[in-house]
């Protein structure tokens, strides 16, 4: 009987809830212990869950510490480890596709233990907002607000707001972050001419122009900071600033 109790306790710990899906557009699945679970708004996220999105899908997840993660189309995102009490820790991994995150309490109290991995790097934080886009032959990691640290096989890079790190042809380099660098993924911006194509866009004032995911927690009605056009391409939503 004691063995059975310990086994059940271990399973309960393994499947501990760490957050939930707060918004969904399109179709997505959670892969949990070889089981595929259809995702809907309100679906609970457990430690070790892999979230897989379809071609026209976007998902927003809010973790228990109020970290907000927006995951784009054709992405795989692993919620590897989450500890909120004691030695607080967040470890996640973007296996492919796109994510953007606004860090929560753990990012504030233990930034050195908040990390997101990609295929070729590990991202640490000195700020609150960043994003990454992983393809088979390329990775792009951009900082929107604050500062991030990226560990690679070539060494450590400090990436400030408005800059990005690119991995291509087996080497890393830094540059100013511009919107077309994340094509076909676009993050919602305030645009004077929304009909402009994404290849013409730049981001001169990131913090002012972005519709931040943290607005969702504060009651903002539009849950996503990017949207899908009729043809499946990513389009910016209208910009509505928060009330002061």
Helices and strands as residue ranges (DSSP letters): H 2-14, E 17-25, E 28-32, E 35-38, E 44-46, E 49-53, E 58-63, E 68-71, E 76-83, E 89-102, H 105-109, G 111-113, E 114-117, E 121-125, E 129-134, E 138-145, E 147-152, E 155-160, E 163-168, E 171-176, G 179-182, G 198-200, H 206-209, H 214-217, E 227-228, E 234-235
